[in-house]
Amino acid sequence: ETGVTQSPTHLIKTRGQQVTLRCSSQSGHNTVSWYQQALGQGPQFIFQYYREEENGRGNFPPRFSGLQFPNYSSELNVNALELDDSALYLCASSSGLAGVTETQYFGPGTRLLVL
Amino acid sequence: AQSVTQLGSHVSVSEGALVLLRCNYSSSVPPYLFWYVQYPNQGLQLLLKYTTGATLVKGINGFEAEFKKSETSFHLTKPSAHMSDAAEYFCAVETQGAQKLVFGQGTRLTINP
C-alpha cells in the first residue's frame, strides 16, 4: 500500500506566475485536503475535495483552485503568485468524509518559493 | 470558531526526562483532537487522536494524551524522552462535519544529551 505522494518536492517561481502542485492519494482514499504551512506556522486548511467535488474551503482567495480526478488524485493551482504564497503545501488523504474516524494522512509536501 | 493554542513554541528536555507539550482548544461542540509530529523536511505523521470514549489516549512511539473537557486541554506526554523525539509537534482540532483540521502554531521539541 503506497502512501500519499506529492510532486514536485521543491519549486521556485516568480511573482505573477502560475503554479500547479500534484497529489496522489493513498490507496482506497477518496478525499483529499490541501493545507498551506508558512514557515514557523501550523498548517492552514485551503480546501477539500470529495469524489471530484469541492467540499469545504478555508479563508483563501479564488486564485487558489483545485481539481480532483476520477482516480482521486488532486491538483492545487495558484494563479498570480505573491511573495506570501511561499510555503510548504501539504496534501492529506482520507477515506470518506473527514469525520470521527477518518484520519487524514499527509504527504511530504511541496515547498514553494516565490521570488 | 475553533482555535488551538500550544503553550511554548520551543520546549527543551534532557534525554530520559518527561516530555510535556501543552495544548488548549476552544470549540463550541465536543471536538475531535489530534497530535501530529513533523520531522525536518517531512510531512505530518499522526501520533494519536481522541474522538470519543476513554479520555486517555495512547499513541505511537510511547506518547499519550489526556482529554480534559473541564480544562479544554489535550496535553501530550511521554515518560522518557529519546533523541529521536526531536521534531515539531502540532495539536489540531476538528469538529465533526467541519471537514477540516485547525492546527496550533506548533511546538519544537529539542532533546539534550
Chai-1 contact restraints between the chains, C-beta under 6 A:
chainA,res_idxA,chainB,res_idxB,connection_type,confidence,min_distance_angstrom,max_distance_angstrom,comment,restraint_id
A,G42,B,F90,contact,1.0,0.0,6.0,A-B,restraint_1
A,G42,B,F103,contact,1.0,0.0,6.0,A-B,restraint_2
A,G42,B,G104,contact,1.0,0.0,6.0,A-B,restraint_3
A,G42,B,Q105,contact,1.0,0.0,6.0,A-B,restraint_4
A,G42,B,G106,contact,1.0,0.0,6.0,A-B,restraint_5
A,P43,B,F103,contact,1.0,0.0,6.0,A-B,restraint_6
A,F45,B,K100,contact,1.0,0.0,6.0,A-B,restraint_7
A,Q48,B,Q99,contact,1.0,0.0,6.0,A-B,restraint_8
A,N55,B,Q99,contact,1.0,0.0,6.0,A-B,restraint_9
A,G56,B,Q99,contact,1.0,0.0,6.0,A-B,restraint_10
A,G56,B,K100,contact,1.0,0.0,6.0,A-B,restraint_11
A,L90,B,G43,contact,1.0,0.0,6.0,A-B,restraint_12
A,A98,B,Q99,contact,1.0,0.0,6.0,A-B,restraint_13
A,G99,B,Q96,contact,1.0,0.0,6.0,A-B,restraint_14
A,V100,B,T51,contact,1.0,0.0,6.0,A-B,restraint_15
A,V100,B,Q96,contact,1.0,0.0,6.0,A-B,restraint_16
A,T103,B,L46,contact,1.0,0.0,6.0,A-B,restraint_17
A,F106,B,G43,contact,1.0,0.0,6.0,A-B,restraint_18
A,F106,B,L44,contact,1.0,0.0,6.0,A-B,restraint_19
A,G107,B,G43,contact,1.0,0.0,6.0,A-B,restraint_20
A,P108,B,Q42,contact,1.0,0.0,6.0,A-B,restraint_21
A,P108,B,G43,contact,1.0,0.0,6.0,A-B,restraint_22
A,G109,B,G43,contact,1.0,0.0,6.0,A-B,restraint_23
